[in-house]
Amino acid sequence: MAITVNQIAEQCGVSRTTVLRALNGGSVSKETKEKILQVAKENNYRPNLLARSLNHGRTMSLGVVTINIENMYFVQSLNTINKEADKRGYFTNIVVCDESLEWERKLIQGLAERQMEGILINPINKGKEFEEFLLSLHIPIVCIGNQVSEKITTVQVNEMAAAMDAVELIVSKGYKKIVFVCPPLEMEETQNIYVHKQREKGFKAAMAIHPELKMKMIGKTEFLPEVERICARGLHEKTAFLCSGDSYALSIMQWGTKKGLMIPKDFGLMGFDDISLLQYITPKLTTVSTNLEGVASTAVVELIQQIDSKEYSPKSIYLNYHILDRDTL
């Protein structure tokens, strides 16, 4: 059984108040504080969060709504969010909306009702009504990637610029035709696909700079049949597929392997996000690192700053991205 505050006080020969000050960063002599912290560590002390919340009116809990836990993009983000929150003394309550617009709203509402001090979302809802819904909760909220409103803080990278740089890398390799594969575009009318729309804008802007090149876009969930048709018509023109997510690129790589095609000999391939799974894949996928861990970590810090600040102004925060030139171009 873990030690209590009163038992720590007894072992250290100090008052209960002194122990609480030491454990919570209050003013205590260095020698006394070190002794208290050492006894607490040796005896596996754990703070009574329920009692703390009752005393201070705080739950020290953050709500996190994620789209799914099968996509490595979201798994990596959740790992970082959990670690960053824990370092700052917060517990995370993670819920999964499973790509349901209605369920996402219900989960956000539920987290607010359960007195989360702040909520992190990578929203699939969008529009003025959703913005008003979030603001009506009167709770700190930070969006990761998909922007909802300038009235709500968003942490992201410059997706449009990243896509333009990706195209420039492909062009520098001598490709004459670039196919942009972006399955989420099929859900544009109903879902928030802000990140993928920015990547699409970047692709179009970059291709406008190179009118001598051929371009094509695939915006369907079932994109492999179209990839197969393009390859079946012939790859006499040096062709590269730029995918708006690494998972789409890996699907093309797997399809190509089954068809006996070689990458990059038969066609080039590039993804987005640099998910951790790529370290196990050969050939090494050329991709864009969208700084998943950095974005998630910054989102947690920003949310806690919003919680602690009496005067907070929403902002759009852009972090650095990196082009990773590997083996598939």
Buried (B, 14 or more C-beta within 10 A) or exposed (E): EEBBBEBBBBBBEBEEEBBBBBBEEEEBEEEBBEBBBEBBEEBEBEBEBEEBBEEEEBBBBBBBBBBEEEBBBBBBBBBBBBBBBEEEEBBBBBBBBEEBBEBBBEBBEBBBEEEBBBBBBBBBBBEEEBBEBBBEBEBBBBBBBBBBBEEBBBBBBBBBBBBBBBBEBBBEBEBBBBBBBBBBBBBBEEBBBBBBBBBBBBBBBBBEEBEEBBBEBBBBEEBBEBBBEBBEEEBEEBBBBBBBBBBBBBBBBEBBEEEEBEBBEBBBBBBBBBBBBBEEBEBEBBBBBBBBBBBBBBBBBBBBBBBEEEEEEBBEBBBEBBBBBBEBB
